[in-house]
Structures are given as C-alpha cells and as structure tokens.
Amino acid sequence: MTTSLKNNLQDVTQFYQDVTKESTLPAVSFIRPFESNAGHPANATMPDFESFVSDVVNRVKQNKQAWGKTAIIVTMDEGGGYYDSGYVQPVDFFGDGTRIPLAVISPYAKKGHVDHVYQDHASILKFIEKNWSINPLSARSRDNLPNPIASKKDPYAPLNRPAVGDLMSLFDFGQSADRQ
C-alpha cells in the first residue's frame, strides 16, 4: 500500500484497546490471529485458534454497547486444510475456492441455523456493503455478483451462477430496527 490507507492497518493489540471503549471501536475490524493461534495444521492447533476466538468474543461481550450491535464472523483460510469436497462454483477465470467453515457470533445471528446459501470470502465484503449501504469495491470485483437462487433439488449450486451470497440469511434482524 502506498497511500495513507496503510495507517488503517493495526496490530491485534490495538483492537484489544479499542474494544474496551465503544467510541474508539471501528465499525469494521478484520482480525487475523498471530500465526501460532491461526489454526493452520502445519504450525498451530485448533484449540489455540478456538481459544483466540473465545477471547475476542469475550472481550466484545464485556462491552455491552458494542456487543449489542456486533457480528463476529469467523472463517478459515482454505489453504489451511479445513474444507470439504462440496460443490465449487466456476465463478471466473480463477474459479472459486473449496467450501470452508464460517460461523457468525452475534446477538442477531439465527440460533443453531445451518445455511446452505453459496458463500465465499467475497460474501463478507457483500455483507459490509449491504449493512452500511456502501457501493461495491470495483466494477469487476466478486462483490458485484448477484445473490444465489437455489433449487430445492440442489441448494448448493446456484441456478443463476455465478452468484455469491451476502451472509444476510445468517441473521435475524427482527430484534432491532437498527442493524448498524
């Protein structure tokens, strides 16, 4: 990065400081654990990753104002070995990655819900754009793809492919008129 936007990149310790005061917590934070906690099979363990996630969730929950409007989205790097052999959509020249775990921890998350909407990492960006009414990243990025239309016969392969979900099906916003 060659612009002042590089100043937006902070260490996880900055998040730990910001989460204590709702006024300093950014609207969106991407947190990547230190490699020893990242859960990659070659150099970390899942218990360490789970402990890291649990710690982040507990820190956010301690700030009642922040927790009341938070969604923590936990996912994996598909190169880390945690994936399945389900349908992979031919999205573009590069294809799409394998299916990977994604969990949403939030007072707005549908409790115990397993979603079958075709999602990928761009779905997180689509969620941010939809929730805050922001335009897509660029005219050629995957966040421009439509939301999938599924069939009852095969809910995993979108009828209107290429298509990528926006994660909204994971939430129940009926609890509050203000999603932000």
C-alpha positions in Angstrom: 0.0 0.0 0.0 1.4 3.3 -1.0 -1.3 5.7 0.4 -2.2 6.8 3.9 -4.7 4.0 4.0 -1.8 1.8 5.2 -2.2 3.6 8.5 -5.5 1.8 9.0 -3.7 -1.5 9.5 -3.2 -2.1 13.2 -1.9 -4.9 15.4 -4.5 -7.0 17.2 -3.4 -5.3 20.4 -5.0 -2.1 19.1 -8.3 -3.9 18.7 -7.9 -5.1 22.4 -7.6 -1.4 23.4 -10.4 -0.2 21.2 -12.9 -2.8 22.2 -12.9 -1.5 25.8 -14.4 1.8 24.7 -17.2 1.6 22.1 -16.4 5.1 20.9 -12.9 4.0 19.6 -14.0 0.7 18.1 -14.1 0.9 14.3 -17.4 -0.1 12.5 -15.5 -3.0 10.9 -12.4 -4.8 12.1 -10.6 -7.7 10.4 -8.6 -9.6 13.0 -6.0 -12.2 12.0 -4.5 -14.2 14.8 -0.8 -14.5 15.3 0.4 -17.5 13.3 0.7 -19.7 16.4 -3.0 -19.1 17.1 -4.2 -19.3 13.5 -5.3 -22.9 13.5 -3.2 -23.9 10.4 -2.5 -27.6 10.7 1.3 -27.3 10.0 2.2 -24.8 12.7 -0.8 -24.2 15.1 -3.5 -26.2 16.8 -7.3 -25.8 16.7 -7.5 -25.5 20.5 -5.2 -22.4 20.3 -7.4 -20.9 17.5 -10.6 -21.7 19.4 -9.1 -20.0 22.5 -8.2 -16.9 20.4 -11.7 -16.7 19.1 -13.2 -17.2 22.5 -11.0 -14.4 23.9 -12.1 -12.0 21.2 -15.8 -12.8 21.7 -15.5 -12.4 25.5 -13.8 -9.1 25.1 -16.5 -7.8 22.8 -19.3 -9.1 25.1 -17.7 -7.3 28.0 -18.6 -4.0 26.2 -22.4 -4.2 26.3 -22.8 -1.3 23.9 -20.5 -2.8 21.3 -21.9 -6.3 21.7 -25.5 -5.0 21.1 -24.5 -4.2 17.5 -21.8 -6.7 16.7 -21.4 -9.6 14.3 -18.2 -11.6 14.7 -17.6 -13.6 11.5 -15.2 -16.5 12.0 -13.8 -18.2 8.9 -10.7 -20.1 7.8 -8.1 -19.9 5.2 -9.0 -22.5 2.6 -5.3 -23.3 2.3 -5.2 -24.4 5.9 -6.8 -27.8 5.3 -10.2 -27.1 6.8 -12.5 -27.6 3.9 -14.9 -30.1 2.3 -15.3 -31.5 -1.2 -18.7 -29.9 -1.9 -19.7 -28.1 -5.0 -17.1 -25.5 -6.2 -18.6 -22.9 -8.5 -16.8 -21.7 -11.7 -17.0 -18.0 -10.7 -14.4 -16.6 -13.1 -11.1 -17.4 -14.7 -9.6 -18.3 -11.3 -12.5 -20.4 -10.2 -13.6 -20.3 -6.6 -12.2 -21.9 -3.5 -13.3 -25.0 -1.7 -16.1 -24.7 0.9 -14.8 -23.7 4.3 -16.3 -23.3 7.7 -17.9 -20.0 8.6 -19.6 -19.1 11.9 -21.4 -16.0 12.9 -21.4 -15.0 16.6 -23.8 -12.2 17.3 -26.9 -11.3 19.2 -28.5 -11.1 15.7 -27.3 -14.5 14.4 -30.0 -17.1 13.8 -29.6 -19.5 16.7 -28.5 -23.0 15.6 -29.0 -22.2 11.9 -27.1 -24.1 9.2 -27.1 -22.1 6.0 -26.9 -23.6 2.5 -26.5 -20.4 0.5 -23.4 -20.4 -1.7 -21.0 -18.0 0.0 -17.3 -17.3 -0.3 -14.8 -14.8 1.2 -16.4 -12.0 -1.0 -19.6 -12.6 0.9 -18.1 -10.9 3.9 -17.5 -7.8 1.8 -21.0 -8.0 0.3 -22.4 -8.1 3.9 -20.4 -5.0 4.9 -21.6 -3.2 1.7 -25.2 -4.2 2.3 -25.3 -3.4 6.0 -23.7 0.0 5.6 -25.2 0.9 2.2 -21.7 1.1 0.5 -21.1 0.6 -3.2 -19.2 -2.4 -4.4 -15.5 -2.3 -4.2 -15.0 -2.1 -8.0 -16.9 -2.8 -11.2 -15.0 -6.1 -11.7 -14.8 -7.5 -8.1 -16.8 -10.5 -7.0 -18.9 -8.4 -4.6 -20.9 -7.4 -7.8 -22.2 -10.9 -8.3 -25.9 -11.4 -7.6 -27.1 -13.3 -4.6 -27.7 -17.0 -5.4 -31.0 -18.5 -6.3 -31.1 -22.1 -5.1 -33.3 -25.0 -6.1 -34.8 -27.4 -3.7 -33.2 -30.3 -5.6 -29.7 -28.9 -5.1 -29.4 -26.0 -2.7 -25.6 -25.8 -3.1 -25.3 -25.0 -6.8 -26.9 -21.6 -7.6 -29.3 -21.6 -10.6 -28.1 -18.1 -11.5 -24.4 -18.8 -11.3 -22.0 -17.3 -11.0 -23.5 -15.9 -7.8 -22.3 -15.3 -4.2 -24.4 -14.7 -1.1 -24.2 -11.7 1.2 -24.5 -13.5 4.6 -27.7 -11.8 5.4 -29.5 -15.1 5.5 -27.5 -15.9 8.7 -29.1 -13.0 10.7 -32.4 -12.3 12.3 -32.7 -8.5 12.3 -36.2 -8.6 13.8 -34.7 -8.0 17.2 -33.9 -4.4 16.3 -34.9 -1.9 13.6 -31.3 -0.6 13.5 -28.8 -3.2 12.2 -25.9 -0.9 12.5 
